Amino acid sequence: MSLIGLTGLHKTMATNKKRHSSHMGLSLRFIPYNLELAHVFTLASSSRTNTPALLTMLELDGVVGYGEASMPPYLGESMESATRFLNALNLSQFKDPFQMDDILTYVDSVLPNNTAAKASVDIALHDLVGKLLNQPWYKTWGYTASKTPNTSFTIGIDTPEVVRQKVKEADGFKLLKVKLGHGNDVEMIETIRSVTDVPLCVDVNQGWTDRHKALEMTHWLKEQGVVFVEQPMPKTAIDDMAWLTQHSPLPTIADEALQRLPDILKAQGVYSGINIKLMKCTGMREAHQMLTLAKALDMKVMIGCMTETSCAVSAAAQLAPQADWADLDGNLLITNNPYAGMTIENGKITLNDAPGLGIREIKQIF
Ligand code: MG
C-alpha cells in the first residue's frame, strides 16, 4: 500500500471515529409546537381544531436528527407529560449513536407509557444515524422504494355538502378513508359514491356495538367498493370482533385495540391485520419489529399516523414499501408544517434518497 493510500485510510478512520462517537454524548432539544388543522377534525367521540405536538432535535458533533411527538388529547399524552418525560432523560451518557438498541431500551425504561414522547427520541435518533450512514432508512432495511402503496386520504364525518366538497378536494388520491360510526354511515358512503367511484376504506373508531349489524354493514360496504374496515367494534369486544373477522367479507384492522409489539399476539385471530402508528408504539424501531412479526403471522399491515408534520410522516413512510396499505396523510391536514419530506405523487407514497428520514426544514425551528 502506498504512503498516500495509508494516509487516506488513516484519514477515513479518523473521520469515522470522530463522527461515530463523541466525548459530549447525545444532546436533546425540544420545542412545543401546536399543529393547526385545515379542517375541524371529527371522530366518533370528539372534534378539534389543533393537535399539540413537540418537535425534538438530537445532536452529536454538529450532526442533527429531527423527531416529533404528536399528542391527540384522547391518547392521554400532553405537552406537560411529554416535557416531563424528556426532561427525565439523560442521553448525554450515550457517546455512540449506533448503539440504538441500548439507547432506545433505556428511553423505554425511564417511565411507562409516554409512547409519543418516546417516539420523538426514537425518530430523531433514526434521523441522526441515517445521516451518519448517509442512507435513508428504507434502504438500510433493504426495502424497495417503488413498492410503496397508495396512501388513503381521510374524509371526516360532516354534512353531505361538506363531504362532497372534501371528496372533490381529494382528487388524485387512489384510496379514500371514510370515518364512520356517527349513526349516518349509509348517508356518508352514498354521498361519497355520488361524486366518485375511487376505492374506499372505512374507519369506524369502535363505533359499532352490535356484531350482527356490523356484519350486515361489511357486506353492504363491500358492494360499495370498500376494501377494509378499521376498528369496527370497541377494543374490549374481543369475542364479537373475532366472530366478525371470521364472517366478514372484508379484512378487519386493529387500531385502538393495539399499541405495541406484544399486542400483535392478542390481535392474531381477532383481526385480519394491524394499523401500526409510530406514536402508539414508541417509534421506528418497534414499528419495524411489529411489521416483521405481523407479516410472519400472515396478518395484513397498515402504516398509519396521527396529525403530524412531515417529520413523523416521513419516518413512518420508510416502512411503507412493506405495508399492504398506508394512511399517511397527517401532514396534509395541517397548515403550519415546518418540514418537507416524503411526498404523495399521483396518490402514491414517494420516498426520496436523502439520508435518515429524508426531510429538510422549510421553516427554522431550532
Ligand atoms: Mg383508526
Boltz pocket constraint, residues with backbone or C-beta under 6 A from the ligand:
constraints:
  - pocket:
      binder: B
      contacts: [[A, 203], [A, 205], [A, 230], [A, 231], [A, 255], [A, 256], [A, 275]]
      max_distance: 6.0
